[in-house]
């Protein structure tokens, strides 16, 4: 496999095992003598981490979806300029946890058009799009069970109401995205599954509802096809 200068993204819902698969991929690449640069979106730079804090530490019900989308893109523009592009130019393989694919799914579910998101993406990252995006597909309920959060259907007259958003968790510190109701996360999943048809770069969907070794076999195969 020829990894040098390749940009690979793993995306999907929380609890889908992105971290585990990214780590295995990094080990494989390094085993073959490649050099890896790990990246995280949103964040991954000093400026991006501050934007991440605004996005995930506050009450998104008061934030306009356009503002939300532009902030994710702003963090990403910095990540690409400061980390991704220089690493690719130096012949490294960049392994990124989430990217524009996540905006298509999450902010798409929040009501933004995916065409607009992709147009903004072009503005933010130019032609630095991933050579491969792997989406780990999982029902949100399963993801929440795995991360230890208890998902439940939004309850209308609930005491859980968190500044206008219905909480879907029983534990203490969900981030702003996690506080959105189960229906939102179902829509996110649907939009992730539709990504191969609308994304301007290659996307492979992998069933993440299996054990980590089976998922890894599919991830490896997708990377092999993309890098051969
Ligand atoms: P993380 O936990 O994988 O770092 O992502 C933080 C949260 O932000 C996660 O719930 C997904 C969400 N998110 C978006 O809503 N839009 C985006 O563009 C990205 C990258 C993440």
Boltz pocket constraint, residues with backbone or C-beta under 6 A from the ligand:
constraints:
  - pocket:
      binder: B
      contacts: [[A, 14], [A, 41], [A, 42], [A, 56], [A, 72], [A, 97], [A, 98], [A, 99], [A, 100], [A, 102], [A, 103], [A, 104], [A, 106], [A, 107], [A, 177], [A, 178]]
      max_distance: 6.0
